[in-house]
Amino acid sequence: MAEVDPVDPNGVRTTAVGTVLWLAAFVMLLPFVGRLKADDHLWWLWTCLAGFGLGLAGWDYCRRRRNRLLESSETSG
């Protein structure tokens, strides 16, 4: 059986892409604020903003974790 490496072993790229997608969704919904408010769907906008904010926190966490892992592998090897 062939060994397959994970696409993104540290999660930095995956988290960054997800964060950018949440921001893009927020920006794309901005022109429709009036309609979202009228239809009582304004929470969609805030969900995108929350996803972006949490994505930033997750991206920072993954980046720091990757850097710590790289430092520990350099000192032990």
Number of C-alpha atoms within 10 A of each C-alpha: 3 4 5 6 7 7 9 10 10 15 16 18 15 14 22 18 13 16 22 15 16 21 19 14 17 20 14 11 16 11 10 13 14 12 12 16 13 10 9 10 13 16 11 16 21 12 14 20 19 15 20 22 15 15 21 17 14 17 21 15 15 19 18 13 15 16 13 12 12 11 12 11 10 9 7 6 6
